[in-house]
Amino acid sequence: MTTSVRIPPRLEQALARYCVETQRSKSEVIIELLQNHLTSEPALKTPYELACETGFIGAVALDEDAAENSRNAVRAAIASKHHQATE
């Protein structure tokens, strides 16, 4: 079966260059790419997506006092490292 596809000039140049380097025809390369794409497993979810789905992201709610205490502790640690007085 014959199918026509319009591809952007830059992609066509890249395809032509690849075909010369690998000594394969455009048809061979395109057929292989389509087979790989259409028969491959769906992309795996990223760790971030999995963490969101399982509830790990945003699972801990800090109150404002705890957040402020953490900020102050970090500021004090940085100040002591650089021998500065904390406010």
C-alpha positions as CSV (number, residue, x, y, z in Angstrom):
1,M,0.0,0.0,0.0
2,T,1.3,3.5,-0.8
3,T,0.8,6.3,1.6
4,S,2.0,9.9,1.2
5,V,3.0,12.0,4.1
6,R,4.1,15.6,4.3
7,I,7.0,16.2,6.6
8,P,8.7,19.4,7.5
9,P,11.9,20.2,5.6
10,R,14.2,19.9,8.6
11,L,12.8,16.4,9.4
12,E,13.1,15.4,5.8
13,Q,16.8,16.4,5.9
14,A,17.4,14.5,9.1
15,L,15.7,11.4,7.6
16,A,17.8,11.7,4.4
17,R,21.0,12.1,6.4
18,Y,20.1,9.1,8.6
19,C,19.4,7.0,5.6
20,V,22.7,7.8,4.0
21,E,24.6,7.0,7.3
22,T,22.8,3.7,7.8
23,Q,22.6,2.8,4.1
24,R,18.8,2.2,4.3
25,S,15.9,3.5,2.3
26,K,13.5,6.0,3.7
27,S,10.7,3.4,3.4
28,E,12.6,0.9,5.6
29,V,13.3,3.5,8.2
30,I,9.8,4.8,8.3
31,I,8.2,1.3,8.4
32,E,10.5,0.3,11.3
33,L,9.7,3.5,13.3
34,L,6.0,3.0,12.8
35,Q,6.2,-0.6,13.9
36,N,8.2,0.3,17.0
37,H,5.8,3.1,17.8
38,L,2.6,1.3,17.2
39,T,3.6,-2.0,18.9
40,S,5.4,-0.6,21.9
41,E,4.1,-0.6,25.4
42,P,2.6,2.7,26.6
43,A,5.1,5.0,28.3
44,L,5.7,4.3,32.0
45,K,4.5,6.9,34.4
46,T,7.1,9.2,35.9
47,P,8.0,8.8,39.6
48,Y,6.3,12.2,40.2
49,E,3.1,11.0,38.6
50,L,3.1,7.8,40.7
51,A,3.8,9.8,43.8
52,C,0.8,12.1,43.1
53,E,-1.5,9.1,42.4
54,T,-0.5,7.4,45.6
55,G,-0.9,10.5,47.7
56,F,2.7,11.0,48.7
57,I,2.8,14.5,47.2
58,G,1.0,16.8,49.6
59,A,0.4,14.1,52.1
60,V,1.8,16.0,55.0
61,A,0.1,19.3,55.9
62,L,2.3,21.6,58.0
63,D,0.7,24.3,60.1
64,E,2.1,27.8,59.9
65,D,3.9,27.5,63.2
66,A,5.8,24.4,62.1
67,A,6.7,26.1,58.8
68,E,7.9,29.2,60.5
69,N,10.0,27.1,63.0
70,S,11.6,25.3,60.1
71,R,12.4,28.6,58.3
72,N,13.9,30.0,61.5
73,A,16.0,26.8,62.1
74,V,17.4,27.0,58.5
75,R,18.2,30.7,58.8
76,A,19.9,30.1,62.2
77,A,22.0,27.2,60.7
78,I,23.1,29.3,57.8
79,A,23.9,32.3,60.0
80,S,26.0,30.1,62.3
81,K,27.8,28.6,59.4
82,H,28.8,32.1,58.2
83,H,29.4,33.4,61.7
84,Q,26.6,36.0,61.5
85,A,24.2,37.0,64.2
86,T,20.6,36.0,63.7
87,E,17.8,38.6,63.9
